[in-house]
C-alpha cells in the first residue's frame, strides 16, 4: 500500500492543504515578479513613446520652417516676406525647444548624437 493510503484523513487533508498553500505562495511570488517586470517595461515604453512624439513634433516644425522659408523667398511683397520670416523664427524656436526637451529625456546615444549635430 502507498504511504497516502496508510495516513489518517486529518494528515491527508493537512498535506493537501499545505501543498495548495505552497502552490499559492509560489504563484503570488511569480505574479509580483511579473508585475514588477511589466512595470519596468511600461516605463521604458512610455519614455520611448515620448521621444518618438517629440521627434515627430520636431520634424513637423522643420517642415513648417521649410514651408515658411520657401514662401518668404518666393514672395515679392516685403511686408508679407517679413511676416513669413517671423514665422520661420517662431518655427525655429519651437524646433529648438523640442530638441531640448528630447535631450532632457536622456535618449539613446544615436539620438543624442543626431540632436547634438542639429543643435550645433
Number of C-alpha atoms within 10 A of each C-alpha: 5 6 6 11 9 9 11 9 11 9 11 14 12 11 13 11 12 12 12 12 12 11 12 12 12 12 12 12 12 12 12 12 12 12 12 12 11 12 12 12 12 12 11 12 12 12 15 15 12 15 22 13 14 19 19 13 16 21 14 15 21 18 13 18 22 15 14 21 19 14 14 22 11 10 14 10 9 10 11 13 18 13 13 21 19 15 18 22 15 15 21 18 14 18 23 18 14 21 22 15 15 21 16 9 12 12 15 11 9 8 15 15 12 11 18 12 9 10 11 5
